[in-house]
Amino acid sequence: MLHVYWPVTACLTLVLIVGVIMTILKYGPKLCKTRHYAYTREDEHYQPPREII
């Protein structure tokens, strides 16, 4: 009986995964509180780059 439902299940899973990816791409910065710019020297969180020895 499962051989009848696997195409529907595969399509629904694909739609769900694509929907989650699109949601993360659209609302990711708000949900994860990430930034999309580099810190400048005036920012309070700025740390100068370390020297590689």
Distance bins in CASP14 RR format, pairs under 12 A and 6 or more apart:
PFRMAT RR
TARGET T0000
AUTHOR 0000-0000-0000
RMODE 2
METHOD distances of the structure
MODEL  1
2 8 0 0 0 0 0 1 0 0 0 0 0
2 9 0 0 0 0 1 0 0 0 0 0 0
2 10 0 0 0 0 0 1 0 0 0 0 0
3 9 0 0 0 0 0 1 0 0 0 0 0
5 11 0 0 0 0 0 1 0 0 0 0 0
5 12 0 0 0 0 1 0 0 0 0 0 0
5 13 0 0 0 0 0 1 0 0 0 0 0
6 12 0 0 0 0 0 1 0 0 0 0 0
6 13 0 0 0 0 0 1 0 0 0 0 0
7 13 0 0 0 0 0 1 0 0 0 0 0
7 14 0 0 0 0 0 1 0 0 0 0 0
8 14 0 0 0 0 0 1 0 0 0 0 0
8 15 0 0 0 0 0 1 0 0 0 0 0
9 15 0 0 0 0 0 1 0 0 0 0 0
9 16 0 0 0 0 0 1 0 0 0 0 0
10 16 0 0 0 0 0 1 0 0 0 0 0
10 17 0 0 0 0 0 1 0 0 0 0 0
11 17 0 0 0 0 0 1 0 0 0 0 0
11 18 0 0 0 0 0 1 0 0 0 0 0
12 18 0 0 0 0 0 1 0 0 0 0 0
12 19 0 0 0 0 0 1 0 0 0 0 0
13 19 0 0 0 0 0 1 0 0 0 0 0
13 20 0 0 0 0 0 1 0 0 0 0 0
14 20 0 0 0 0 0 1 0 0 0 0 0
14 21 0 0 0 0 0 1 0 0 0 0 0
15 21 0 0 0 0 0 1 0 0 0 0 0
15 22 0 0 0 0 0 1 0 0 0 0 0
16 22 0 0 0 0 0 1 0 0 0 0 0
16 23 0 0 0 0 0 1 0 0 0 0 0
17 23 0 0 0 0 0 1 0 0 0 0 0
17 24 0 0 0 0 0 1 0 0 0 0 0
18 24 0 0 0 0 0 1 0 0 0 0 0
18 25 0 0 0 0 0 1 0 0 0 0 0
19 25 0 0 0 0 1 0 0 0 0 0 0
19 26 0 0 0 0 1 0 0 0 0 0 0
19 27 0 0 0 0 0 1 0 0 0 0 0
20 26 0 0 0 0 0 1 0 0 0 0 0
20 27 0 0 0 0 0 1 0 0 0 0 0
20 28 0 0 0 0 0 1 0 0 0 0 0
20 31 0 0 0 0 0 1 0 0 0 0 0
21 27 0 0 0 0 0 1 0 0 0 0 0
21 28 0 0 0 0 0 1 0 0 0 0 0
22 28 0 0 0 0 0 1 0 0 0 0 0
23 30 0 0 0 0 0 1 0 0 0 0 0
23 31 0 0 0 0 1 0 0 0 0 0 0
23 32 0 0 0 0 0 1 0 0 0 0 0
24 30 0 0 0 0 0 1 0 0 0 0 0
24 31 1 0 0 1 0 0 0 0 0 0 0
24 32 0 0 0 0 1 0 0 0 0 0 0
24 34 0 0 0 0 0 1 0 0 0 0 0
25 31 0 0 0 0 0 1 0 0 0 0 0
25 32 0 0 0 0 0 1 0 0 0 0 0
27 33 0 0 0 0 0 1 0 0 0 0 0
27 34 0 0 0 0 0 1 0 0 0 0 0
28 34 1 0 0 1 0 0 0 0 0 0 0
28 35 0 0 0 0 0 1 0 0 0 0 0
28 36 0 0 0 0 0 1 0 0 0 0 0
29 35 1 0 0 1 0 0 0 0 0 0 0
29 36 1 0 0 1 0 0 0 0 0 0 0
29 37 0 0 0 0 0 1 0 0 0 0 0
30 36 0 0 0 0 0 1 0 0 0 0 0
35 43 0 0 0 0 1 0 0 0 0 0 0
35 45 0 0 0 0 1 0 0 0 0 0 0
37 43 0 0 0 0 1 0 0 0 0 0 0
37 45 0 0 0 0 0 1 0 0 0 0 0
38 45 0 0 0 0 0 1 0 0 0 0 0
38 46 0 0 0 0 1 0 0 0 0 0 0
38 47 0 0 0 0 0 1 0 0 0 0 0
38 49 0 0 0 0 0 1 0 0 0 0 0
39 45 1 0 1 0 0 0 0 0 0 0 0
39 46 1 0 1 0 0 0 0 0 0 0 0
39 47 1 0 0 1 0 0 0 0 0 0 0
39 48 0 0 0 0 0 1 0 0 0 0 0
39 49 0 0 0 0 0 1 0 0 0 0 0
40 46 1 0 0 1 0 0 0 0 0 0 0
40 47 0 0 0 0 0 1 0 0 0 0 0
41 47 0 0 0 0 0 1 0 0 0 0 0
41 48 0 0 0 0 1 0 0 0 0 0 0
41 49 0 0 0 0 0 1 0 0 0 0 0
END
